[in-house]
Amino acid sequence: MTYYHQNDKGQDIGLPVNKVVCVGRNYLDHINEMNSTVSEAPLLFMKPKAAMCNIANAVAIPTTMGPCHNELEVSVLLNRELKNANEEEAKNAIWGIGLGLDLTLREAQAALKKDGQPWERAKSFDNSAPLSQFVPISAINDLDDLHFTLTINGEVRQQGDTSLMLNKIIPLIAHMSTIFTLDAGDVVLTGTPKGVGPLLPGDNVSISLQGHFTLDTKVVGQ
């Protein structure tokens, strides 16, 4: 099914679908959970546009490649190109805010880490970035005070608060733009808090951006 960016009314936004830019190790509790270390600079990686899908339709996970873990994150949709942007330019380039899952093949990632290889085989497969609708930035009071929750089969698995990010949203986007050009229609996934774990076909999933939306969906195998 073709993916389009949608607003919180279910309408197509009209921006192109480009890449997903992700940051790892952006919450200290998740760093501790994974026995990792704090990165001196933001740890960046990408997913291609084929990774994007509408989370409301389903969370489709590979079933023959080992455990596939949830990583719920605040997502940011950009509406213009950014290159070497300052923070004001980064702020003005935000169309809206949503939630997304950075689906991760955990055993594959561990093997890649051990060999010192990039993470794309574990992170960048088709449908590895299920995304919610986007709330217009005009409806967001404070990017550094967003609360979000992931519930699996009625039990809370992840809870996050952007005030706890090591790299806050606007400085993070500005920094990304100094490394590579960000384009209109890019989505930024801003890191996950603790609570990652395996997803299984048949799981009932609920994601919530406090004060804005709650969305229910289901895990299916692919």
Residue pairs with C-beta under 8 A, 6 or more apart in sequence:
1 53
1 54
1 57
3 17
3 49
3 52
3 53
3 54
3 131
4 12
4 13
4 17
5 12
5 13
5 14
5 15
5 17
5 77
5 131
5 134
5 185
5 187
6 12
6 13
6 54
6 133
6 134
7 13
7 96
7 133
7 134
7 135
7 136
8 96
8 133
8 134
8 135
8 136
8 139
8 212
8 213
9 133
10 133
13 77
13 95
13 96
13 134
15 77
15 79
15 95
15 184
15 185
16 183
16 184
16 185
17 49
17 52
17 185
18 49
18 183
18 184
18 185
18 186
18 187
19 46
19 47
19 48
19 49
19 183
19 186
19 187
20 46
20 47
20 48
20 49
20 51
20 52
20 100
20 129
20 186
20 187
20 188
20 189
21 44
21 46
21 176
21 182
21 186
21 187
21 188
21 189
22 44
22 45
22 46
22 47
22 73
22 102
22 123
22 188
22 189
22 191
23 42
23 43
23 44
23 167
23 172
23 188
23 189
23 190
23 191
24 39
24 43
24 44
24 45
24 119
24 191
25 31
25 36
25 37
25 38
25 39
25 43
25 166
25 191
26 42
26 165
26 166
26 167
26 172
26 190
26 191
26 192
27 160
27 164
27 165
27 166
27 191
27 192
27 193
27 194
28 38
28 164
28 166
29 164
29 193
29 194
30 191
30 192
30 193
30 194
30 195
30 196
31 37
31 38
32 194
33 194
33 195
33 196
34 196
38 166
41 175
42 167
42 172
42 175
42 176
44 176
44 179
45 118
45 119
45 120
45 123
45 124
46 120
46 124
47 102
47 123
47 124
47 128
47 129
48 124
50 126
50 127
51 124
51 125
51 126
51 127
51 128
51 129
52 129
52 131
52 187
53 60
53 127
53 129
53 130
53 131
54 130
54 131
55 99
55 100
55 101
55 130
55 131
55 132
55 207
55 215
55 217
56 132
56 133
56 215
56 217
57 217
58 130
58 217
58 218
58 219
58 220
59 101
59 103
59 130
59 199
59 203
59 205
59 217
59 218
59 219
59 220
60 127
60 130
60 219
60 220
60 221
60 222
61 68
61 103
61 199
61 201
61 219
61 220
61 221
61 222
62 68
62 105
62 125
62 221
62 222
63 201
63 221
63 222
65 105
65 108
66 105
66 106
66 107
66 108
67 105
67 106
67 107
67 198
68 103
68 104
68 105
68 106
68 198
68 199
69 103
69 104
69 105
69 106
69 196
69 197
69 198
69 199
70 101
70 103
70 150
70 152
70 157
70 158
70 195
70 196
70 197
70 199
70 205
71 101
71 102
71 103
71 104
71 192
71 196
72 99
72 100
72 101
72 148
72 149
72 150
72 158
72 160
72 192
72 193
72 195
72 207
73 99
73 100
73 101
73 102
73 160
73 189
73 190
73 191
73 192
74 97
74 98
74 99
74 100
74 146
74 148
74 160
74 162
74 169
74 189
74 190
74 209
75 97
75 98
75 99
75 100
75 131
75 132
75 134
75 187
75 188
75 189
75 190
76 94
76 96
76 97
76 169
76 173
76 187
76 188
76 190
77 94
77 95
77 96
77 97
77 98
77 134
77 185
77 186
77 187
78 93
78 94
78 95
78 173
78 182
78 183
78 184
78 185
78 186
78 187
78 188
79 93
79 94
79 95
79 184
79 185
80 92
80 93
80 184
81 181
81 182
81 183
81 184
82 89
82 90
82 93
82 173
82 174
82 176
82 177
82 181
82 182
83 177
83 181
83 182
84 177
84 178
85 93
85 173
85 174
85 177
85 178
85 182
86 174
87 170
87 171
87 174
89 174
90 170
90 171
90 173
90 174
90 177
91 170
93 173
93 182
94 137
94 173
95 134
95 136
95 137
96 134
96 135
96 136
96 137
96 140
97 134
97 135
97 137
97 140
97 143
97 146
97 209
97 212
98 131
98 132
98 133
98 134
98 135
98 209
99 131
99 132
99 148
99 207
99 209
99 215
100 129
100 130
100 131
100 132
100 187
100 189
101 129
101 130
101 207
102 123
102 128
102 129
102 189
102 192
103 123
103 125
103 127
103 128
103 129
103 130
103 199
104 122
104 123
104 128
104 196
105 121
105 122
105 123
105 125
106 122
106 196
106 198
108 121
108 122
109 119
109 122
109 123
112 118
112 119
112 121
112 122
113 119
127 222
129 187
129 189
130 217
131 187
132 207
132 209
132 213
132 215
133 213
133 215
135 209
135 212
135 213
139 212
140 146
143 162
143 168
143 169
143 170
144 162
144 163
144 165
144 168
144 169
145 161
145 162
145 163
146 161
146 162
146 209
146 210
147 159
147 160
147 161
147 209
147 210
147 211
148 158
148 159
148 160
148 161
148 207
148 208
148 209
148 210
149 156
149 158
149 159
149 160
149 206
149 207
149 208
149 210
150 156
150 157
150 158
150 159
150 195
150 205
150 206
150 207
151 157
151 205
151 206
151 207
151 208
152 197
152 199
152 203
152 204
152 205
153 203
153 204
154 204
157 195
157 197
158 192
158 193
158 194
158 195
158 196
159 193
159 195
160 192
160 193
161 193
162 168
162 169
162 190
164 193
165 172
165 190
165 191
166 191
167 175
167 191
169 188
169 190
172 188
172 190
173 182
173 188
176 182
176 188
182 188
199 205
199 219
200 219
201 219
201 220
201 221
202 218
202 219
203 218
203 219
204 216
204 218
204 219
205 216
205 217
205 218
205 219
206 214
206 215
206 216
206 217
207 214
207 215
207 217
208 214
208 215
